[in-house]
Amino acid sequence: MLRLRELSHSLPHHPRPAALPPAPALPAPPAPARRTVGAASLDSALGNGSASRFGQPPRRPWARLTVARFPQREVQMMQNVHLAPETDEDDLYSGYNDYNPIYDIEELENDAAFQQAVRTSHGRRPPITAKISSTAVTRPIATGYGSKTSLASSIGRPMTGAIQDGVTRPMTAVRAAGFTKASLRGSAFDPLSQSRGPTPPLEAKKKDSPEEKIKQLEKEVNELVEESCVANSCGDLKLALEKAKHAGRKERVLVRQREQVTTPENINLDLTYSVLFNLASQYSVNEMYAEALNTYQVMLKNNMFSNAGILKMNMGNIYLKQRNYSKAIKFYRMALDRVPSVNKQMRIKIMQNIGVTFIQAGQYSDAVNSYEHIMSMAPNLKAGYNLIICYFAVGDREKMKKAFQKLIAVPLEIDEDKYISPSDDPHTNLVTEAIKNDHLRQMERERKAMAEKYIMTSAKLIAPVIETSFAAGYDWCVEVVKASQYVELANDLEINKAVTYLRQKDYNQAVEILKMLEKKDSRVKSAAATNLSALYYMGKDFAQASSYADIAVNSDRYNPAALTNKGNTVFANGDYEKAAEFYKEALRNDSSCTEALYNIGLTYEKLNRLDEALDCFLKLHAILRNSAEVLYQIANIYELMENPSQAIEWLMQVVSVIPTDPQVLSKLGELYDREGDKSQAFQYYYESYRYFPCNIEVIEWLGAYYIDTQFWEKAIQYFERASLIQPTQVKWQLMVASCFRRSGNYQKALDTYKDTHRKFPENVECLRFLVRLCTDLGLKDAQEYAIKLKRLEKMKEIREQRIKSGRDGSGGSHGKREGSASSDSGQNYSASSKGERLSARLRALPGTNEPYESSSNKEIDASYVDPLGPEIERPKTAAKKKIDEDDFADEELDDLLPE
């Protein structure tokens, strides 16, 4: 009993340990046998700490016993024991503040049983219930009566029922009240039940059940619809259509399965609607209009779909794409009837579609009615612009003016003042800076730019027709604009007026208007000076162009067009380095200035900095993907870099953009000819000739190609074409005659040579061929042509000597000597006068390869008449004069043909 007292006094003197979590609830064991409880049992109840170890203890058997059975001293000690109240509720935080005296190590020195266990070995003997770890209750070997002793517990105190101080007592119940055998095993401290392992998984649902199959099918259909929409947004229309069709097939399977399992009322109509609508939309964007219309008809026939009538607007759009305007208007009006009057915006949009359909159908009066109604109900920019177009088509001047005024009066609903900071408040300034370039501000800028575009286009459209002259019309538009919220557009209209004068080739009026605008603000002044600089540059007046370019740059240093014009004037003067600096500055001010980037590429090409020029044109190609000029410049640079394969590749891209450009085609033929690919060269030269049959270089190459391949007849047609283009060039007629001769058609060749001799009687080569052909054919004309040939050769020799003597010394005296030496007739004429007349005649005759220009068709008399009369004929010794044929071999004539 001393231990009980000391233990009870020790309770309030020690701080309680940290709160412990409650033990999990255990099933209540069967009620133990009713026994009396002695002091040892109470000591065991308090010392062992079963209740403190598990938080809220279950009901104790001794708590229901009468106190009369306890001695008085034990009753007094029981007053210091506080039992846990009985409750059926599980308190998650109960038991944390209970203190277990077992963990009190300061009183172990005064614990006789503990000290005895330490000194002896019985404290280290294993308990009977060794399998049950950490149990607080041990079993005795025998009953508490007699001399038998019980084994000590694991904490070194006497067990329940042991003899203590010579006093025996009855043994308590074998099991503690309210605890099962499993609870006595005393698991380790685990308030969160983590030792039990992870929570077992939920019972898997049966995948074979109809409900699960239906849910899985719904999920797959939704995923297919989403994938179809994503593919459409990415531009892959075919994939979007395939996904939409697949979703439609799966949705039909889903409907059949749902009808078998549930009632038809449980069908997911929203899913069916979305699948059909997506399928119809994909059919429409893939231009499969018949299928799209059929799908929309299926949706309209299903009465279970609410608001399906609005789909008739989509059907009207399809009919509009098919140019079936009557049906489009019919479906638009049916959709308009389905839309309630409360939905004002939708009705306005449908009416805009009706107006557009009337315009495309040419029914401008009906379109005017639609747009007039829109402008009276909810005016907007597009409706006002289309209304002006309708009145312009009708030709009503007054209505055009009124419609223009209505367009200008459309409110933009943009508050510019909120972007200006009214005070020096830093917080307000930060907010203002944040909203200056946000998405809303960008939308407002786009709306304003669209309004300015519509107003400028409308003014340019109606200005020439609303008044007697376009100048008066522009003046009226400028006055109306100045009185509206678009005051800054007035100056732009003035510039457009000047541009209109330029289109009419009235440069003086254009220059006058632009010079008037020089007195305006800096922006307008810079624009006017820029246009003036461009005008003077095109007029080759580089000084004035440079002057106005300087004015434009000084007015607006960040004007890229002005800097580009200034660079052009410097480029024209040959200062390429300085021009490149102006172009670079223009690019720094506006990186999208393609003119400056193109010009700087040309500048680098002039400076022979081909790599930098190539970089500039490649950058420009990234911006302008289909610009033929840029592609051609890249090919040209590769050609200069001696990379013909790359040049051919880029020229092929030029041909893909403009397949009918004869210059590009001939360039390709030239490159292939350099590479030795005659067949490809012939193909592109022929294509160039087909699109432009007047290019002499192409004609000459094609004729030479057919000569090389010995197709003389085909070469003749190209040389005849060249002779028509250049009738004063003798070589084309000679080539035609040479082709006839080589093909074996000597008669045709002779006729051609004769015709050429009549046109060009001073041509030596033609006479040589005539002598050769006449000799071969045995004609009598051979002698005549031979005499002419000798005479021409003599005259040619005299001319060459005359030119040579003119270079060496005095032409007059030398001419006298020449004349006296060549004269055998003994005439009394002055030798100097003969030389002058002969020199004048020789100068009048063209050379072999020089064009012979003649203002009339009068045939030149090239015969020579001796002033002393004809020479005395001598007897002929042969029928004809023998001419050495070796002088006119074929080898000497090949030089006339192109290589």
Secondary structure, DSSP 8 states (H G I E B T S, - for coil): -HHHHHHHHHTTTS------------------------HHHHHHHHHH-HHHHTSS----GGGGS-GGGS-HHHHHHHTT-------SS--TTTTSS---GGG--TTGGG-HHHHHHHHSSGGGS--TTTTSTT-S----SS-SSSS------TTSS--TT--BTTB------SS-TT--HHHHT-----TT-GGG-S--------TTSHHHHHHHHHHHHHHHHHHHHHHHHTT-HHHHHHHHHHHHHHHHHHHHHHHHHS-GGGS-HHHHHHHHHHHHHHHHHTT-HHHHHHHHHHHHH-TTSTTGGGHHHHHHHHHHHTT-HHHHHHHHHHHHHHS-TT-HHHHHHHHHHHHHHHHHHT-HHHHHHHHHHHHHHS--HHHHHHHHHHHHHHT-HHHHHHHHHHHHTS-----SGGGS--S--HHHHHHHHHHTTSHHHHHHHHHHHHHHHHHHHHHHHHHHHHSSSHHHHHHHHHHHHHTSS-TTHHHHHHHHHHHHHHHTT-HHHHHHHHHHGGGS-HHHHHHHHHHHHHHHHHTT-HHHHHHHHHHHHHH-TT-HHHHHHHHHHHHHTT-HHHHHHHHHHHHHH-TT-HHHHHHHHHHHHHTT-HHHHHHHHHHHHHHSTT-HHHHHHHHHHHHHTT-HHHHHHHHHHHHHH-TT-HHHHHHHHHHHHHHT-HHHHHHHHHHHHHH-TT-HHHHHHHHHHHHHTT-HHHHHHHHHHHHHH-TT-HHHHHHHHHHHHHTT-HHHHHHHHHHHHHH-TT-HHHHHHHHHHHHHHT-THHHHHHHHHHHHHHHHHHHHHHHHHHHHS-HHHHHHHHHHHH--S--SS-HHHHHHHHHHHHHHS--SSS----SS----------TT---------SSS----GGGG-GGGTGGGS--
